[in-house]
Amino acid sequence: MLGAYYLIIGAGFLLSLAIQAWLRRTYTKWSRIQNSLNLSGAEVARHLLQSHQLSSIRVLEQKGKLTDHYDPRKKHIALSGQIYREPSIASAAIAAHETGHALQDQDRYGPMQLRYMVLPIATLGAQYGPWAAIIGSFIGSPSLVHYGLLGFGVALMFQVLSLPIEFNASTRAKEELESMGFTSPEDRAGASKVLFAAAMTYVANAATAMAQVLFLLLLLGRSFFKSDSQE
């Protein structure tokens, strides 16, 4: 059973690596092409925030590559250095995507609100749920398997909730960029490809988490079988 578990983990890891490599290739290509407005990612984000009366949200530069995110607690958009400073198609697309998350926060977008509610439990569930289920299956403790499955189920919920949030942010990003005049065929094509590749990383994460939960269900059945045979 452990062999099957490691096989699932390995397959998910390889899938994530493949999609991350695809994202980097896509990003690299469109980060070399200047957008038609000649605006950096920081300028795009600030323009969009101001157009929605969200100028109180800060746009910050941070270290790393493709580490861009919106923090709803601190109310800031953090952009990696290249995205922050360079006027590429990729920079504009990613900055607009993160601004899309700020707009979701402003609108109190339901899936985003729910995701942040389950975040603390999901983090613990992802770390300890699988091991609790595996240990419970070996010692014949259905209760421990139940707890592990429940914890990891919340982690799966977090991944699934990320999908509509990310795709919605990308849809908002495209609409906002068009409203700015980001309408040349090259701009549109590049932005769409960058945003789609980025969203697919969340699809891969959700698929991996779902496979792990299915395996934990197999462990749960095994635990019940062991328990029944001992009675």
Phi, psi and omega in degrees: 000321178296326178299317179295321179299313180293329176296317179296314179300316181295318179296317178297321180295317179294321177298316179297319178297318181296316181290323176297321178295320177297317178299316181295319178297315180297314180298315182300317180300310187275350174281348180266356183248123182289139177284158188293340180269351182055044179247138175287168177300320179297319180294320178298311182299315182294321178298314182293320178298316180295324181292342178248020180054043178240034183293348177286342177282124182278149173246115187244155173262137178224163181287162176103178179232130183057040176254020185291140179195163173250131179255108183287343179278314181272352179057055173215156173255122179256122181243136176294159190308314182294319178294317183298317192261331191264144182269051182266168176296319180297318180299315181296318182296313183291320177298319179293325178297313180294326174295326175302324177293323177296323178291323175299318179297317178299320182277357185054051180301122190308305181302325178293317178300317181292321181299318181286338174291321184269355184306311182299316180291321181297321180296314178294319181298320180293325183283317190246342183302308181301318181291324177298319180293319181294313179297317179299324180292325182284326182266003178071041180245092179302327180297316180295321176296319178302311181298317179297317180294319179297315180297316181286334175297322177294322177297321176296318178303319179299316180294318181293320178297333180293332185297303178298328180296313182290318180292323177295319178297323178292320177298316177299319182300315180298317180295319181292321179295320178296323179295337178275350184099017180276068194237005178292152180305321181291318177302310183297314182297313181296315180298317180297318182291319179296314182294322180292317179298319179296318181294328182294338175296326179286327175296317179297318179298318180293319180296320179295316179297322180294319178298320179294320178295320178299320178293321177297328175296323176296319177297322179298316178298321179295321180297317179295322180297315180296319181297318181292324182289339181273346182280000000 
